[in-house]
Amino acid sequence: TVLMSIPQFLQIDVQQLMQDVQSKTAQRLQELDILTVTPEAKLKKQVKTTSRVDWSKLPLIRQGKDVDLLAHVLNEQIDIRLIDPPSLPPTMYQDHRGMRIQVRLLDEVLDWPLDKLRKKTRHCRLCNSAFDSVLPAGEMTISGTFSPDFTDAEHIGFGGDICPMCRIYALNSHKSRTPSEKADGITGDRKGYRGAFALVTPSSHFAYRDDQNTLVEKQPPLDIGGRFSGILQRATFTLQEFMLFNALSRRVIAKLWQRLYDDDQTRPLSLPYLGAILLTQKRASDVRELFEYTEMLFSEVKLRTYPFQTTVRPAIEFIFEMAINDRKQHHTKHTYLKTNPMTMMISPDSKFTLLVDNALQLEVSRQFFADRKHLGELLSNIKGKKRRRDWLSSVLQGNDPVTATAEAFYDRSAFRQAENTFWEAKMGKGSPAEQWRAYEEVKAEIREIVSRYPLVIEFFINPKR
């Protein structure tokens, strides 16, 4: 539910607003190379109806002969309405002092979507949302909806219908170029709804701890009678404070975006009005680079509320999935079915789950970046991507770091030089007992890192330049 406050002197034409939303949405999806119209024959294959359906009599919205699924999404799954004063009658409320005041409660507005969804009779097998549609009801068929190489049935329900929005998702396979697109010279795989994906949006969620308050000054100018001697305690938060934390969330997202463009503070975000970042497979390299900058999400945030300085944890809504080495086939996978959005606090002890190469879920934390950096330092004396990979593979197979060096080098002179360099750099030049103790520590440290993050080996095949 999205609520927008509109000044009373503005006259809103809801029908015109819906048309504008549909027009802008269609334009945006076209930029992302997402197909929203389809022949009737493809829709028939997606659902096995319980009875015979005369499609010619259905009130389908069309563009030419094709069905406009985006129009059905906006008509059947999205509702834009004006909440005018008559729909919010005033209610008398008694405050803690016993005074009666007149307020307009938003309960009815917030409960309205739930009431609408409760009355829906159909449920989508893919996203599990309740919906109604003029498109015929039935049982969604995997063979008619997805291509023969679909292997992700475990990520969808065991039965149910398919909503218009998910019909668009299923429609956009990597081999879904239409005859008209090919006639216009548009070729290549469609990647808008497959593969690498990053969406970072603002959030008003936050965490606050009373015991993290300190005074900015030992004796603030207005400190009369020790009024600031205690900590800043809060039991409730105002709407303005929620807006403050939403602004902090937007600032974090803006900083991530600036890092992606060499601290350029003038480049607009990909979703500027929402204050969000959206990257898809067409910009898979940017998704990979953006991941490198997510280390800043594990920082400590301090907010000054004079005369106090307090540690806070603003949040972002976060969903991330990327290709590391599966560059050619990654966009053919249904990775969107495996990823879930999450609310992540900006804090040193936060963490998030990353889907990598459609094969493995990796838990990313501050420790991950620290361990990867340290492993990079250990590998700094081993030149060449293949040698680094062979060295890590050997360690993962149980060999010690020095034996792994032998596995990674093929000519004797280069091996002797690498072995001596590695030993001198990591073990020092102390007594044999001290060197051996250092060797055992390095060996245990490396094994601990690679056992904690088995996929870390993939980050060293094509290191970030």
N, C-alpha and C positions, 0 to 999 in steps of 0.2 A: 504494500500500500504506500503510495506516494502522495503526500499532502502538499499543496502549494497555496500560499496565502496570496490573495489578489486584492489590490485596493478597490474599494467599493465604487469609485468613480469610473473604473474600467468596465466596459460592456463586453462580456464574453459570449461569443457565438460558439456553442459546444460543437455543433455540426461542422463548422468551418475549422475549428481546432482539430477535430478528428481527421478531417481531410488533410490538414497540414502535417499532422503526425504521420499519416500513412505516406504522404509524398516524401517527407524527409527520411522515413524509415526505408522506403524503397530505394531512394538515392544512396543511402549509406550501405545497404546490403549489396547494391550493384557495385559500389566501390570495393567491397570485400569479396566480390566475385561469387556471390551466393545466389543460387537460382531459386525463384519463388513461384514460378508458373510451370505447369506441367500438363501434358496430355491426359485426358480422362482415363486412357487405357492403363497408365502407370498407377493411378489411384486405385483402380479396380483390383490390381494384383496385391496391394498392400493389406487388404482386409478380406477375410472370408466371412461373408454375410450369412446370417441365419436364414434368410429367405430371399426370394428373387427381388431384385431392385431395378426399377426402370430409371436409369440415370438421366434420361432426357427430361424427366418431369421434376428432377430435383432443382431447387432454387440456387444453383451454383453461380458464384461470381466468376466471370470469365474475362480474359483478355484475348480477343479473337476467339479461336476455338479451344484454347487452353484454359485450365482452371487457375485462378489467381489465389494461391494459398495464403499469401500475405494478407489479402483482404479478408479471408475467412478468420485468420488469427486475430486481426484487429476487431472484427465484428463479434467473435464468439469467445475469445479468451482475454480480451482487454476491454475495460469499461472506463470511459472518461465521463465524468459527470460534474455538474456544478452544485456545490453545497451552499445554497443560499440561506439566509436567516430563517425563513419559515421551516426549513428541514431540521433546524437546530433550535427547538423551543427553549426559552430560558428556564432554568431550574433554580429554586431557592436552596441555598447552602448555608449551613451554620458553621462558622469557623471556630477555632479553639477558644476564642474569647466570648463565644456565645452570640456574636453579631451575625445577623442574617444578611447574606449578600446574594446577588443575582449572577449566575454564571451560565455559560453554555458548554455543556459537557461534550467531549468528543467520543464518548463511549459508543454511541450509535454509529458514528462514522467508522470507527476502528472495527466494530463488530460486523459491519455491513458486508465486507468481502467474505467473512466466514459464513454468514447466512446464505450468501449467494452460492458459495461452493458446496454447502451442505445440501442444497437442492439439486445439484448436478447428479445425473444418473449414470454417467459414463466415466471410466478411469483409464488413463493412458498407461500402457504397458512399459513404455520407456521412461517417462518422467514421473509417473504415478499421480499426476494432477487430475483433479476432477474437471470435467468439461461437458458441454453440450455443443452439438454441431449439426448442420444440415447434411454433412457428409454421412453416408450410411454407416450404421453401427455394425460391429462384428468382431471377430477374433483376428488380431494382427498376425500375419504370417511372416516368419523370418525370411523364408525363401523368396517371397514376393516383395519384401521391403528392402532387403540388403543383397549385395552381390554374393556369388557362391563361395568366396573366400572369407566370409564373415565367421569369426571364431569366438566372439565375445558374448555368447548367449548367457553366460553366468552373470553378466552385469545388467540384465533386464529381468522383468517379472516373468512369472510362469504363465500368465494369461492376461487378457485384457485388450482393450481397443488401442487406437493410436490417435493422438490429438493433432490438430492442424499444424501446430508449431513443430512437433516431432516429425510430421510428414515432410516438412521442409528439410529437417536435418537428414532424414533418410534419403531424400531426393538428391542431395548434394554429394554423391560419391565422386571419387577422383576421376572416374570415366563417364561423367555426366554431361559432356558437351552436347549441346543441341544442334540439329541440322542448321538452324538459322545462324548460330554462333560460328559454326564451321564455314558457312557461306560468307560470313563477314571477315573471315581470316583469323578468328580467335581460336587458337589451338593450345595444346598442352593440358596437363592434368589440372583439375579443379582442386584448390587447396584451402578454400575459405572455411570449410567446416571440418577439417581433418588436421591432425598433426600438432605441431608446436602451438602453444597458446598461452597467453598471459593476460590476466584481467586483474587490475588493482583499483579498487574503488574506495572512496572515503567511508568512514564509519564514525558513529557517535558513541560507540562503546568505549569505555575507559576504566582503568583501575586506579585507585588512590589509597594511600596508606597514611594513617595518622602519625605513625612513628618515623616517617621520613621527612619531617619538617625541621628546618633550621632557620635561625634568624639571619637575615642578610647582614645586619649590623648588630654589634653587641649591645648597643644602647640606642634604639631608634629614637628620632626626635620627638615623636608623639607618645613615647613610653612614659606615661604618668601613673605612678602607683603600681608599676609592674604589670600593666595590662597585657603586655606581650610576653610575660614570663612563661606561660604555658604553651603547649603545642596547639596548632590550628586544628580544631576538631570539627568535622562535618558529618551530619547524619543524613542530610538531603541535599539535592543539587537543583539548581534552577535551570530554566530553559536556556538562559543566556550562557550558562556554563556548559550545557550540552553543545551549544553552537560553538563555543570556544574549542572544545575537544574535536569537533568536526573540522574546524579550521586547522587545528594542529595536524589532523589526519591528512587533510589536503596538502599541507605544507610538506609532509613527509613524502607524499606521492610526487609532488612537484620536484623535490630534490632528487628522487630516483630518476625522473624524466630528464632533468638537467644533466645528470651524470652520463646519461646515454648520449647526450649531444655536447660533450665537452663543456659543461656548465653554461650552456646557452640559456639565458633566462627569458628569452623572447619567443622561443618556439612554442606554439600552443600544443596542449596535450591532444592525444588522439580522440578523447572524448572530453572536450574542453568544458562544456556546461555542467557535466557531471563531475568534473575534476578527477577523471579516471584515465588509466592507461589501458589500451586494448591493442594487443599484438597477436597476429595469427601466423600461420605457416608461411605466408608470403614474405614475412619478415622474420624467418626462423633464426637468422644470425643475430638480430636485435634481441630476440627472446633469450638467446644464449648469453649475450652481453649483459642484458638486464639482470640475469641471475647473478652475475659476478658482483653487482652492486647491491644485491639484497643483504649483504653482510651488514650494511648500515642499519637494518631493521633490528639488529641485536644490540643497539646502543641504549644508554641510559638517558632518559629525558627529564630535565629539571625545569620546572615552571616557577617563575618569580611572581608571587602575589604579595607585594610589599606590605609589611617588612619580612615576610616569610619567603623561603625558597623550599619548594617541595618536590619530591620525586613522583612523577605521574607516568602512566602507561596509556598513551593514546593507542588507537587500533586502526587497522585497515581491513577491508574485505579482500580476500586474496585467493586466487586460483592460478596454478602454475603447472605447466607441463612442457617438456622440451626434448629435442633430439640432441644427443651428444655425438654419436657416431653413425646412427642409422639415418644418414642424410638423404639417400635416394628413395627409400620405401616408407619413410616415416609418415608421410601424408596419406598413405593408403590405409592406415590403421584407424580404428574407431576409438581413439584415445579419449574423446569427450565423454564416453560412457564410464570411464574409470576415474575421472577426476571429480572432486567435490569442492565447493567453495568453503572457506573457513575464515573466521575472524581471528586475526593475529595481533597480539599486543606488541607494541614496540618496547622491547625489554631484553636485557642480556640473557635471561633464562627462557626466552621464547623458542619456539621451533615450529617448523611446518613440514608437510609431506610433499615430496616432489615425485611426479611420475617421469621416469627417464626411459626413452627409447621404447615405450610401450611394453616394457618387460619387467621393470623393477620399481618399487616404491622406495624412495630414499628419504630418510629423516634428516632434515637440514637444521643445524643449530649453529650457535657461535663456535662450538667446539669443532664442528665439521670444517669450517673455514680455517681455523687455527691448525688443525691436523693436516689439512691439504697443503697449507703454506709450509708447514714443517717438513712434510714429505717432499715438497718441491725443493727445499733446501738440501735434503739428503740426496736428491737426484741431480743437483746442480752440476756435479762433476761428470755426469754421464751424458755425453753429447749424442743427439740423434733420437728421434721419436721411437724407432723400432727397438733400440737398445734399452730405452727407459721402460717400454712395455715388457720386454723380455725379462728385465731385472725384476719388475714388480710381479710378473707371472711366476718367476722362480721363487720369490719370497712367499707368495700365496700358496705355493705347492709345498712349503715347509722348509725350504733351504735357508741357510743363514745369509746375511747380507754379502759376505765376501764370496761365498760359493755362487750366489746369485750374480755377482759381477762376472764370474767366469762364464755363466750361462748366457750373459748378454753380449759378450765380445767373442769375435770369431778369429781374429788374427792375434798371435801370441804377443807381439810387441805392444799392441794397443791394450791388450788385457793387463800386461804387467804394469804399464803406465797408469791405467785406470785403477788397478788394485792398490798400487802404492799411493796414488792421489786420494782414493777413498779412505784408506787406512789412516794416512797422515792427517787428513782433514777432520775425520770423525773420532779417531781414537787418541790423537795427541802423540806426544813424543816422550812420555814419561817412562817409568820402569815397566818391564813386561807385565807385572801384576796389575799396575794401574791401567795399562793399555787393554789388558784382557777384561778388566772390570768395566771399562768404558765400552768395549765391544759387546759385552753381554747386555749392557743397558740399551745400546742402540738397537741390538737385535730384538730385545723384548718390546721396545718402543715401536719399532716398525711393525712387528706382528700384531701389536695391540691396535694400531691405526688401521691396518688392512683388514683385520678381523671385524672391527667396528663398522667400517665402510668398505665392503667388498667392491662396490662399484667405483671407488675412487680411482681405480686403475684406468677407467675410461677417460678421466679428465686429463690424462697425461699422454694420450695419443696425439691429439691436436691441441697443444697448450695454447692458452690465450696470448695473442701477440700484442 
